[in-house]
Amino acid sequence: PNQINNVLAFPGVFRGLLDAKANDVTTEMLIKAAEAIASVVTDEQLRVDAVERAYRDHADDVYRVAYAILRDPDGAMDATHDAFAQAFRRWEQYDTNRPVRPWLHGIVTHVALDALRRRRVRVKAIDAIGRVQAVQPSTGPGSEEMVRHVADRDLGQVAMGELKPDVRAALVLRHYYGYDYAEIGTLLGTSSGTVGSTLSRAHAAIRRRFEAQGMTAPAT
């Protein structure tokens, strides 16, 4: 910052003082100079810089939630890009006094759930005319770390795949990112009580899956 001031700010300030034949430097002059320099950068440029920084810092976090819901690497990548596109359009809604990651998680949760609903509509339409093709199971980057407490990754993935998309999202938000029930409820558009019961049923389902294979269920 000091080097930038020396190169860009101070020469312009002193040039202005000399042109105005000012005898001293007042606080008001400095404020006016700062406002003039700030006006050079447009709101659009500030928004682009902010969203690009958010993408660099949190793209993996956004992708992880998208994949938990969609279980498809390409779909999760599309949802990640769509989420950041929405973040760019809605940036003025972001409260800069709060962390950006939960806000991004809220956006991608709704984007991924909407994509899943559209996918289901397409599948039903294809089924109606007898052209359904088998969907091959897939894994993607980050899929092995969906649930932190699952000891056996393969079985953990099977157990996760058997859960509903919003339940998978709740598990990731709770156990990977540590959100409390109220925060998860806000992100998923439901109550904290519903989140608690959802997670309880999910833990029980995963436990049964492990026990069915003669394995010890992971602690939750």
FIKOLZA-1660 file (N, C-alpha, C; in steps of 0.1 Angstrom, whole numbers, plus 5000, padded with zeros to 4 digits):
% residues 220
   i   px   py   pz ch aa at
   1 5008 4988 5000  A  P  N
   1 5000 5000 5000  A  P CA
   1 5008 5013 5000  A  P  C
   2 5019 5013 5008  A  N  N
   2 5028 5025 5008  A  N CA
   2 5034 5028 4995  A  N  C
   3 5038 5017 4988  A  Q  N
   3 5045 5019 4975  A  Q CA
   3 5034 5024 4965  A  Q  C
   4 5022 5019 4966  A  I  N
   4 5011 5024 4957  A  I CA
   4 5009 5039 4959  A  I  C
   5 5008 5042 4972  A  N  N
   5 5006 5057 4975  A  N CA
   5 5017 5065 4970  A  N  C
   6 5029 5060 4971  A  N  N
   6 5041 5068 4966  A  N CA
   6 5041 5070 4951  A  N  C
   7 5036 5060 4944  A  V  N
   7 5037 5060 4930  A  V CA
   7 5025 5067 4924  A  V  C
   8 5013 5064 4929  A  L  N
   8 5000 5069 4923  A  L CA
   8 4994 5081 4930  A  L  C
   9 4993 5080 4943  A  A  N
   9 4985 5090 4950  A  A CA
   9 4992 5103 4953  A  A  C
  10 5004 5102 4959  A  F  N
  10 5010 5114 4964  A  F CA
  10 5014 5124 4952  A  F  C
  11 5020 5119 4941  A  P  N
  11 5023 5128 4930  A  P CA
  11 5011 5136 4925  A  P  C
  12 4999 5129 4925  A  G  N
  12 4987 5137 4920  A  G CA
  12 4983 5147 4931  A  G  C
  13 4984 5143 4943  A  V  N
  13 4980 5152 4954  A  V CA
  13 4989 5165 4954  A  V  C
  14 5002 5163 4953  A  F  N
  14 5011 5174 4953  A  F CA
  14 5010 5183 4940  A  F  C
  15 5007 5176 4929  A  R  N
  15 5005 5183 4917  A  R CA
  15 4993 5193 4918  A  R  C
  16 4982 5187 4924  A  G  N
  16 4970 5195 4927  A  G CA
  16 4973 5207 4936  A  G  C
  17 4981 5204 4947  A  L  N
  17 4984 5215 4956  A  L CA
  17 4992 5226 4949  A  L  C
  18 5001 5222 4941  A  L  N
  18 5009 5232 4934  A  L CA
  18 5001 5240 4924  A  L  C
  19 4992 5233 4917  A  D  N
  19 4983 5240 4907  A  D CA
  19 4974 5250 4914  A  D  C
  20 4969 5246 4926  A  A  N
  20 4960 5254 4934  A  A CA
  20 4967 5265 4942  A  A  C
  21 4981 5265 4942  A  K  N
  21 4989 5274 4950  A  K CA
  21 4985 5274 4964  A  K  C
  22 4983 5262 4969  A  A  N
  22 4979 5260 4983  A  A CA
  22 4991 5262 4992  A  A  C
  23 4989 5269 5004  A  N  N
  23 5000 5271 5013  A  N CA
  23 5001 5260 5024  A  N  C
  24 4991 5252 5026  A  D  N
  24 4992 5241 5035  A  D CA
  24 4982 5230 5031  A  D  C
  25 4983 5218 5038  A  V  N
  25 4975 5207 5035  A  V CA
  25 4965 5205 5046  A  V  C
  26 4952 5205 5043  A  T  N
  26 4942 5203 5053  A  T CA
  26 4935 5190 5052  A  T  C
  27 4928 5186 5062  A  T  N
  27 4921 5173 5062  A  T CA
  27 4911 5172 5051  A  T  C
  28 4904 5183 5049  A  E  N
  28 4894 5184 5038  A  E CA
  28 4900 5181 5025  A  E  C
  29 4912 5187 5022  A  M  N
  29 4919 5185 5010  A  M CA
  29 4922 5170 5008  A  M  C
  30 4927 5163 5018  A  L  N
  30 4930 5149 5017  A  L CA
  30 4918 5141 5015  A  L  C
  31 4907 5144 5021  A  I  N
  31 4894 5137 5019  A  I CA
  31 4890 5138 5004  A  I  C
  32 4890 5151 4999  A  K  N
  32 4886 5153 4985  A  K CA
  32 4895 5145 4976  A  K  C
  33 4908 5145 4979  A  A  N
  33 4918 5137 4970  A  A CA
  33 4915 5122 4970  A  A  C
  34 4912 5117 4982  A  A  N
  34 4908 5103 4984  A  A CA
  34 4896 5100 4976  A  A  C
  35 4886 5108 4977  A  E  N
  35 4873 5106 4969  A  E CA
  35 4876 5107 4954  A  E  C
  36 4884 5116 4950  A  A  N
  36 4887 5117 4935  A  A CA
  36 4894 5104 4931  A  A  C
  37 4904 5099 4938  A  I  N
  37 4911 5087 4935  A  I CA
  37 4901 5075 4934  A  I  C
  38 4893 5074 4945  A  A  N
  38 4883 5063 4946  A  A CA
  38 4873 5063 4934  A  A  C
  39 4870 5075 4929  A  S  N
  39 4860 5075 4919  A  S CA
  39 4865 5070 4905  A  S  C
  40 4878 5068 4904  A  V  N
  40 4884 5063 4892  A  V CA
  40 4880 5048 4890  A  V  C
  41 4878 5041 4901  A  V  N
  41 4875 5027 4901  A  V CA
  41 4859 5026 4901  A  V  C
  42 4854 5019 4891  A  T  N
  42 4839 5018 4890  A  T CA
  42 4834 5007 4900  A  T  C
  43 4821 5008 4903  A  D  N
  43 4814 4998 4911  A  D CA
  43 4815 4984 4904  A  D  C
  44 4814 4984 4890  A  E  N
  44 4815 4972 4883  A  E CA
  44 4829 4965 4885  A  E  C
  45 4839 4973 4885  A  Q  N
  45 4853 4968 4887  A  Q CA
  45 4854 4962 4901  A  Q  C
  46 4849 4969 4911  A  L  N
  46 4850 4965 4924  A  L CA
  46 4842 4951 4926  A  L  C
  47 4831 4950 4919  A  R  N
  47 4823 4938 4920  A  R CA
  47 4831 4926 4914  A  R  C
  48 4836 4929 4902  A  V  N
  48 4844 4918 4895  A  V CA
  48 4856 4914 4904  A  V  C
  49 4863 4923 4910  A  D  N
  49 4874 4919 4918  A  D CA
  49 4869 4911 4931  A  D  C
  50 4858 4915 4936  A  A  N
  50 4853 4908 4948  A  A CA
  50 4849 4894 4945  A  A  C
  51 4842 4892 4934  A  V  N
  51 4837 4879 4930  A  V CA
  51 4849 4870 4926  A  V  C
  52 4858 4876 4919  A  E  N
  52 4870 4868 4915  A  E CA
  52 4878 4863 4928  A  E  C
  53 4879 4872 4938  A  R  N
  53 4885 4868 4950  A  R CA
  53 4877 4857 4957  A  R  C
  54 4864 4859 4958  A  A  N
  54 4856 4849 4964  A  A CA
  54 4857 4835 4957  A  A  C
  55 4858 4835 4944  A  Y  N
  55 4860 4823 4936  A  Y CA
  55 4873 4816 4939  A  Y  C
  56 4884 4824 4940  A  R  N
  56 4897 4818 4943  A  R CA
  56 4897 4812 4957  A  R  C
  57 4890 4819 4966  A  D  N
  57 4890 4814 4980  A  D CA
  57 4881 4803 4983  A  D  C
  58 4869 4802 4976  A  H  N
  58 4858 4794 4981  A  H CA
  58 4852 4785 4970  A  H  C
  59 4858 4784 4958  A  A  N
  59 4853 4776 4947  A  A CA
  59 4852 4761 4952  A  A  C
  60 4862 4756 4959  A  D  N
  60 4862 4742 4964  A  D CA
  60 4851 4740 4974  A  D  C
  61 4848 4750 4982  A  D  N
  61 4838 4749 4992  A  D CA
  61 4824 4748 4986  A  D  C
  62 4822 4756 4975  A  V  N
  62 4810 4757 4968  A  V CA
  62 4807 4744 4961  A  V  C
  63 4818 4739 4954  A  Y  N
  63 4817 4727 4946  A  Y CA
  63 4813 4715 4955  A  Y  C
  64 4819 4715 4967  A  R  N
  64 4817 4703 4976  A  R CA
  64 4802 4702 4980  A  R  C
  65 4796 4713 4983  A  V  N
  65 4781 4713 4986  A  V CA
  65 4773 4709 4974  A  V  C
  66 4777 4714 4962  A  A  N
  66 4770 4711 4950  A  A CA
  66 4771 4696 4947  A  A  C
  67 4782 4690 4949  A  Y  N
  67 4784 4676 4946  A  Y CA
  67 4776 4668 4956  A  Y  C
  68 4776 4672 4968  A  A  N
  68 4768 4664 4978  A  A CA
  68 4754 4663 4974  A  A  C
  69 4748 4673 4968  A  I  N
  69 4734 4673 4964  A  I CA
  69 4732 4666 4950  A  I  C
  70 4741 4668 4941  A  L  N
  70 4739 4663 4927  A  L CA
  70 4746 4650 4925  A  L  C
  71 4756 4647 4932  A  R  N
  71 4764 4634 4930  A  R CA
  71 4768 4632 4916  A  R  C
  72 4772 4643 4909  A  D  N
  72 4776 4643 4895  A  D CA
  72 4787 4653 4894  A  D  C
  73 4799 4650 4890  A  P  N
  73 4810 4660 4890  A  P CA
  73 4807 4671 4879  A  P  C
  74 4802 4668 4868  A  D  N
  74 4800 4678 4858  A  D CA
  74 4788 4687 4862  A  D  C
  75 4778 4681 4867  A  G  N
  75 4767 4689 4872  A  G CA
  75 4771 4698 4884  A  G  C
  76 4779 4693 4892  A  A  N
  76 4784 4701 4904  A  A CA
  76 4792 4712 4899  A  A  C
  77 4801 4710 4889  A  M  N
  77 4809 4721 4883  A  M CA
  77 4800 4732 4877  A  M  C
  78 4790 4727 4870  A  D  N
  78 4780 4737 4864  A  D CA
  78 4773 4745 4875  A  D  C
  79 4769 4738 4885  A  A  N
  79 4762 4745 4896  A  A CA
  79 4771 4755 4903  A  A  C
  80 4784 4751 4904  A  T  N
  80 4794 4760 4910  A  T CA
  80 4795 4773 4902  A  T  C
  81 4796 4771 4889  A  H  N
  81 4797 4783 4880  A  H CA
  81 4785 4792 4881  A  H  C
  82 4773 4785 4881  A  D  N
  82 4760 4792 4881  A  D CA
  82 4759 4800 4895  A  D  C
  83 4764 4794 4905  A  A  N
  83 4763 4800 4918  A  A CA
  83 4771 4813 4919  A  A  C
  84 4783 4813 4913  A  F  N
  84 4792 4825 4913  A  F CA
  84 4786 4835 4903  A  F  C
  85 4780 4831 4892  A  A  N
  85 4773 4840 4884  A  A CA
  85 4762 4847 4891  A  A  C
  86 4754 4840 4899  A  Q  N
  86 4744 4846 4907  A  Q CA
  86 4749 4855 4917  A  Q  C
  87 4760 4851 4923  A  A  N
  87 4767 4859 4933  A  A CA
  87 4771 4873 4927  A  A  C
  88 4776 4872 4915  A  F  N
  88 4780 4885 4908  A  F CA
  88 4768 4894 4906  A  F  C
  89 4757 4888 4902  A  R  N
  89 4745 4896 4899  A  R CA
  89 4739 4901 4912  A  R  C
  90 4740 4894 4923  A  R  N
  90 4734 4898 4936  A  R CA
  90 4743 4903 4946  A  R  C
  91 4755 4908 4941  A  W  N
  91 4766 4911 4951  A  W CA
  91 4761 4923 4960  A  W  C
  92 4753 4931 4956  A  E  N
  92 4748 4942 4964  A  E CA
  92 4740 4937 4976  A  E  C
  93 4735 4925 4975  A  Q  N
  93 4728 4919 4986  A  Q CA
  93 4737 4913 4997  A  Q  C
  94 4750 4911 4994  A  Y  N
  94 4759 4905 5004  A  Y CA
  94 4763 4915 5014  A  Y  C
  95 4762 4911 5027  A  D  N
  95 4766 4920 5038  A  D CA
  95 4781 4918 5041  A  D  C
  96 4789 4928 5037  A  T  N
  96 4803 4927 5038  A  T CA
  96 4808 4925 5052  A  T  C
  97 4799 4927 5062  A  N  N
  97 4803 4926 5076  A  N CA
  97 4802 4911 5081  A  N  C
  98 4797 4902 5072  A  R  N
  98 4796 4888 5075  A  R CA
  98 4805 4880 5066  A  R  C
  99 4808 4867 5070  A  P  N
  99 4816 4859 5061  A  P CA
  99 4809 4856 5048  A  P  C
 100 4817 4855 5037  A  V  N
 100 4811 4853 5024  A  V CA
 100 4808 4838 5022  A  V  C
 101 4815 4829 5028  A  R  N
 101 4813 4815 5025  A  R CA
 101 4799 4810 5028  A  R  C
 102 4793 4813 5040  A  P  N
 102 4779 4809 5042  A  P CA
 102 4769 4815 5031  A  P  C
 103 4772 4827 5027  A  W  N
 103 4763 4833 5017  A  W CA
 103 4764 4825 5004  A  W  C
 104 4776 4821 5000  A  L  N
 104 4778 4814 4988  A  L CA
 104 4772 4800 4989  A  L  C
 105 4773 4794 5001  A  H  N
 105 4767 4781 5004  A  H CA
 105 4752 4781 5002  A  H  C
 106 4746 4792 5007  A  G  N
 106 4732 4793 5005  A  G CA
 106 4728 4794 4990  A  G  C
 107 4736 4802 4982  A  I  N
 107 4733 4803 4968  A  I CA
 107 4734 4789 4961  A  I  C
 108 4745 4782 4963  A  V  N
 108 4748 4770 4956  A  V CA
 108 4738 4759 4960  A  V  C
 109 4733 4759 4973  A  T  N
 109 4724 4749 4977  A  T CA
 109 4711 4750 4968  A  T  C
 110 4706 4763 4967  A  H  N
 110 4694 4764 4959  A  H CA
 110 4696 4762 4944  A  H  C
 111 4708 4766 4939  A  V  N
 111 4711 4763 4925  A  V CA
 111 4711 4748 4922  A  V  C
 112 4718 4741 4931  A  A  N
 112 4719 4726 4929  A  A CA
 112 4706 4719 4931  A  A  C
 113 4698 4723 4940  A  L  N
 113 4685 4717 4942  A  L CA
 113 4676 4720 4930  A  L  C
 114 4676 4732 4925  A  D  N
 114 4669 4736 4913  A  D CA
 114 4673 4727 4901  A  D  C
 115 4687 4725 4900  A  A  N
 115 4692 4717 4889  A  A CA
 115 4687 4703 4890  A  A  C
 116 4687 4698 4902  A  L  N
 116 4682 4684 4905  A  L CA
 116 4667 4683 4901  A  L  C
 117 4659 4693 4904  A  R  N
 117 4645 4692 4900  A  R CA
 117 4643 4692 4885  A  R  C
 118 4651 4700 4878  A  R  N
 118 4651 4701 4864  A  R CA
 118 4655 4687 4858  A  R  C
 119 4665 4681 4864  A  R  N
 119 4670 4668 4859  A  R CA
 119 4659 4658 4861  A  R  C
 120 4652 4658 4872  A  R  N
 120 4641 4648 4874  A  R CA
 120 4630 4650 4864  A  R  C
 121 4627 4663 4860  A  V  N
 121 4616 4665 4850  A  V CA
 121 4621 4660 4837  A  V  C
 122 4634 4662 4833  A  R  N
 122 4638 4656 4821  A  R CA
 122 4638 4641 4820  A  R  C
 123 4642 4635 4831  A  V  N
 123 4642 4620 4832  A  V CA
 123 4628 4615 4831  A  V  C
 124 4618 4622 4837  A  K  N
 124 4604 4617 4836  A  K CA
 124 4599 4619 4822  A  K  C
 125 4603 4630 4815  A  A  N
 125 4599 4632 4801  A  A CA
 125 4605 4621 4792  A  A  C
 126 4617 4618 4794  A  I  N
 126 4624 4608 4786  A  I CA
 126 4617 4594 4789  A  I  C
 127 4614 4591 4801  A  D  N
 127 4608 4579 4805  A  D CA
 127 4594 4577 4798  A  D  C
 128 4587 4588 4797  A  A  N
 128 4574 4588 4791  A  A CA
 128 4574 4583 4777  A  A  C
 129 4585 4585 4770  A  I  N
 129 4586 4581 4756  A  I CA
 129 4595 4569 4754  A  I  C
 130 4598 4563 4765  A  G  N
 130 4606 4551 4764  A  G CA
 130 4620 4552 4760  A  G  C
 131 4627 4563 4763  A  R  N
 131 4641 4565 4759  A  R CA
 131 4650 4567 4771  A  R  C
 132 4647 4561 4782  A  V  N
 132 4655 4563 4794  A  V CA
 132 4668 4555 4792  A  V  C
 133 4679 4560 4794  A  Q  N
 133 4692 4553 4794  A  Q CA
 133 4697 4552 4808  A  Q  C
 134 4704 4541 4810  A  A  N
 134 4709 4538 4824  A  A CA
 134 4720 4549 4827  A  A  C
 135 4719 4554 4840  A  V  N
 135 4728 4564 4844  A  V CA
 135 4740 4557 4851  A  V  C
 136 4752 4559 4847  A  Q  N
 136 4763 4553 4852  A  Q CA
 136 4768 4560 4865  A  Q  C
 137 4771 4553 4875  A  P  N
 137 4775 4559 4888  A  P CA
 137 4789 4566 4885  A  P  C
 138 4791 4578 4891  A  S  N
 138 4803 4585 4889  A  S CA
 138 4808 4591 4902  A  S  C
 139 4821 4594 4902  A  T  N
 139 4827 4600 4914  A  T CA
 139 4834 4612 4908  A  T  C
 140 4837 4622 4917  A  G  N
 140 4843 4634 4912  A  G CA
 140 4853 4639 4922  A  G  C
 141 4860 4650 4919  A  P  N
 141 4870 4655 4928  A  P CA
 141 4863 4660 4941  A  P  C
 142 4868 4655 4952  A  G  N
 142 4862 4659 4965  A  G CA
 142 4852 4649 4970  A  G  C
 143 4848 4639 4962  A  S  N
 143 4838 4630 4966  A  S CA
 143 4842 4621 4978  A  S  C
 144 4855 4619 4979  A  E  N
 144 4859 4610 4990  A  E CA
 144 4859 4617 5004  A  E  C
 145 4857 4630 5004  A  E  N
 145 4857 4636 5017  A  E CA
 145 4843 4642 5020  A  E  C
 146 4833 4636 5015  A  M  N
 146 4819 4642 5017  A  M CA
 146 4816 4642 5032  A  M  C
 147 4818 4631 5038  A  V  N
 147 4815 4630 5053  A  V CA
 147 4827 4627 5060  A  V  C
 148 4831 4636 5069  A  R  N
 148 4844 4635 5076  A  R CA
 148 4845 4623 5085  A  R  C
 149 4834 4618 5091  A  H  N
 149 4834 4608 5101  A  H CA
 149 4832 4594 5095  A  H  C
 150 4831 4593 5082  A  V  N
 150 4829 4579 5076  A  V CA
 150 4843 4573 5074  A  V  C
 151 4845 4562 5081  A  A  N
 151 4859 4555 5081  A  A CA
 151 4861 4548 5068  A  A  C
 152 4852 4541 5063  A  D  N
 152 4854 4534 5050  A  D CA
 152 4848 4542 5039  A  D  C
 153 4856 4547 5030  A  R  N
 153 4851 4557 5020  A  R CA
 153 4842 4551 5010  A  R  C
 154 4844 4539 5006  A  D  N
 154 4835 4533 4996  A  D CA
 154 4821 4531 5001  A  D  C
 155 4821 4525 5013  A  L  N
 155 4808 4523 5019  A  L CA
 155 4801 4536 5023  A  L  C
 156 4809 4546 5027  A  G  N
 156 4804 4559 5030  A  G CA
 156 4797 4565 5018  A  G  C
 157 4804 4564 5007  A  Q  N
 157 4798 4569 4995  A  Q CA
 157 4785 4563 4991  A  Q  C
 158 4784 4549 4993  A  V  N
 158 4772 4542 4990  A  V CA
 158 4761 4547 5000  A  V  C
 159 4764 4549 5012  A  A  N
 159 4754 4553 5022  A  A CA
 159 4750 4567 5019  A  A  C
 160 4759 4576 5015  A  M  N
 160 4755 4590 5012  A  M CA
 160 4746 4590 4999  A  M  C
 161 4749 4581 4990  A  G  N
 161 4742 4581 4977  A  G CA
 161 4727 4577 4979  A  G  C
 162 4725 4570 4990  A  E  N
 162 4711 4565 4993  A  E CA
 162 4702 4575 5000  A  E  C
 163 4708 4586 5004  A  L  N
 163 4701 4597 5011  A  L CA
 163 4696 4607 5001  A  L  C
 164 4686 4614 5005  A  K  N
 164 4680 4625 4997  A  K CA
 164 4690 4636 4995  A  K  C
 165 4689 4644 4984  A  P  N
 165 4699 4655 4982  A  P CA
 165 4700 4665 4993  A  P  C
 166 4688 4669 4998  A  D  N
 166 4689 4679 5009  A  D CA
 166 4695 4674 5022  A  D  C
 167 4693 4661 5024  A  V  N
 167 4699 4654 5036  A  V CA
 167 4714 4653 5034  A  V  C
 168 4719 4650 5022  A  R  N
 168 4733 4650 5020  A  R CA
 168 4739 4664 5022  A  R  C
 169 4732 4674 5017  A  A  N
 169 4737 4688 5019  A  A CA
 169 4738 4691 5034  A  A  C
 170 4728 4687 5041  A  A  N
 170 4728 4690 5056  A  A CA
 170 4739 4683 5063  A  A  C
 171 4743 4671 5059  A  L  N
 171 4754 4664 5065  A  L CA
 171 4767 4671 5062  A  L  C
 172 4769 4675 5049  A  V  N
 172 4781 4682 5046  A  V CA
 172 4783 4695 5053  A  V  C
 173 4772 4703 5053  A  L  N
 173 4772 4716 5060  A  L CA
 173 4775 4714 5075  A  L  C
 174 4769 4703 5081  A  R  N
 174 4771 4701 5095  A  R CA
 174 4785 4696 5099  A  R  C
 175 4789 4685 5092  A  H  N
 175 4801 4677 5097  A  H CA
 175 4813 4682 5090  A  H  C
 176 4812 4688 5078  A  Y  N
 176 4824 4692 5071  A  Y CA
 176 4827 4707 5075  A  Y  C
 177 4816 4715 5075  A  Y  N
 177 4818 4730 5077  A  Y CA
 177 4815 4734 5091  A  Y  C
 178 4808 4726 5099  A  G  N
 178 4805 4729 5113  A  G CA
 178 4794 4739 5115  A  G  C
 179 4785 4741 5105  A  Y  N
 179 4774 4750 5107  A  Y CA
 179 4765 4744 5118  A  Y  C
 180 4759 4753 5126  A  D  N
 180 4749 4748 5136  A  D CA
 180 4735 4746 5129  A  D  C
 181 4726 4741 5136  A  Y  N
 181 4713 4737 5130  A  Y CA
 181 4705 4749 5125  A  Y  C
 182 4706 4760 5132  A  A  N
 182 4699 4773 5127  A  A CA
 182 4705 4778 5114  A  A  C
 183 4719 4777 5113  A  E  N
 183 4725 4782 5101  A  E CA
 183 4722 4773 5089  A  E  C
 184 4722 4760 5092  A  I  N
 184 4718 4750 5081  A  I CA
 184 4704 4752 5077  A  I  C
 185 4695 4755 5087  A  G  N
 185 4681 4757 5084  A  G CA
 185 4680 4770 5075  A  G  C
 186 4687 4780 5077  A  T  N
 186 4687 4792 5069  A  T CA
 186 4691 4789 5055  A  T  C
 187 4702 4781 5053  A  L  N
 187 4707 4778 5040  A  L CA
 187 4698 4769 5032  A  L  C
 188 4691 4760 5039  A  L  N
 188 4682 4750 5032  A  L CA
 188 4668 4755 5032  A  L  C
 189 4665 4766 5038  A  G  N
 189 4651 4771 5038  A  G CA
 189 4642 4763 5047  A  G  C
 190 4646 4758 5059  A  T  N
 190 4638 4751 5068  A  T CA
 190 4641 4755 5082  A  T  C
 191 4635 4748 5092  A  S  N
 191 4637 4752 5106  A  S CA
 191 4648 4744 5112  A  S  C
 192 4654 4749 5123  A  S  N
 192 4665 4742 5129  A  S CA
 192 4660 4729 5135  A  S  C
 193 4647 4728 5139  A  G  N
 193 4642 4715 5144  A  G CA
 193 4641 4705 5133  A  G  C
 194 4637 4709 5122  A  T  N
 194 4637 4700 5110  A  T CA
 194 4651 4695 5107  A  T  C
 195 4661 4704 5107  A  V  N
 195 4675 4700 5105  A  V CA
 195 4679 4690 5115  A  V  C
 196 4676 4692 5127  A  G  N
 196 4680 4682 5138  A  G CA
 196 4674 4668 5135  A  G  C
 197 4661 4667 5132  A  S  N
 197 4655 4654 5130  A  S CA
 197 4660 4648 5117  A  S  C
 198 4663 4657 5107  A  T  N
 198 4668 4652 5094  A  T CA
 198 4682 4645 5096  A  T  C
 199 4691 4652 5104  A  L  N
 199 4704 4647 5106  A  L CA
 199 4703 4634 5115  A  L  C
 200 4694 4634 5124  A  S  N
 200 4693 4622 5133  A  S CA
 200 4689 4610 5124  A  S  C
 201 4680 4612 5115  A  R  N
 201 4675 4600 5107  A  R CA
 201 4687 4596 5097  A  R  C
 202 4694 4606 5092  A  A  N
 202 4705 4604 5083  A  A CA
 202 4716 4596 5090  A  A  C
 203 4719 4600 5103  A  H  N
 203 4729 4592 5110  A  H CA
 203 4725 4578 5113  A  H  C
 204 4712 4576 5116  A  A  N
 204 4707 4562 5118  A  A CA
 204 4708 4554 5105  A  A  C
 205 4705 4560 5094  A  A  N
 205 4705 4553 5081  A  A CA
 205 4719 4549 5077  A  A  C
 206 4729 4558 5080  A  I  N
 206 4743 4554 5077  A  I CA
 206 4748 4544 5087  A  I  C
 207 4743 4544 5099  A  R  N
 207 4747 4534 5109  A  R CA
 207 4742 4521 5105  A  R  C
 208 4729 4520 5100  A  R  N
 208 4724 4507 5096  A  R CA
 208 4731 4502 5084  A  R  C
 209 4735 4511 5075  A  R  N
 209 4743 4506 5063  A  R CA
 209 4756 4500 5067  A  R  C
 210 4763 4505 5076  A  F  N
 210 4775 4500 5081  A  F CA
 210 4773 4487 5088  A  F  C
 211 4763 4487 5097  A  E  N
 211 4761 4474 5105  A  E CA
 211 4756 4463 5096  A  E  C
 212 4750 4466 5085  A  A  N
 212 4745 4455 5076  A  A CA
 212 4757 4449 5069  A  A  C
 213 4769 4456 5069  A  Q  N
 213 4781 4450 5063  A  Q CA
 213 4790 4445 5074  A  Q  C
 214 4785 4444 5086  A  G  N
 214 4793 4439 5097  A  G CA
 214 4804 4448 5102  A  G  C
 215 4802 4461 5099  A  M  N
 215 4812 4471 5103  A  M CA
 215 4807 4480 5114  A  M  C
 216 4816 4486 5121  A  T  N
 216 4813 4496 5131  A  T CA
 216 4809 4509 5125  A  T  C
 217 4797 4514 5129  A  A  N
 217 4793 4527 5123  A  A CA
 217 4802 4538 5128  A  A  C
 218 4804 4548 5120  A  P  N
 218 4812 4560 5124  A  P CA
 218 4805 4568 5135  A  P  C
 219 4813 4574 5143  A  A  N
 219 4807 4583 5154  A  A CA
 219 4802 4595 5147  A  A  C
 220 4791 4601 5153  A  T  N
 220 4785 4613 5148  A  T CA
 220 4784 4623 5159  A  T  C
% end
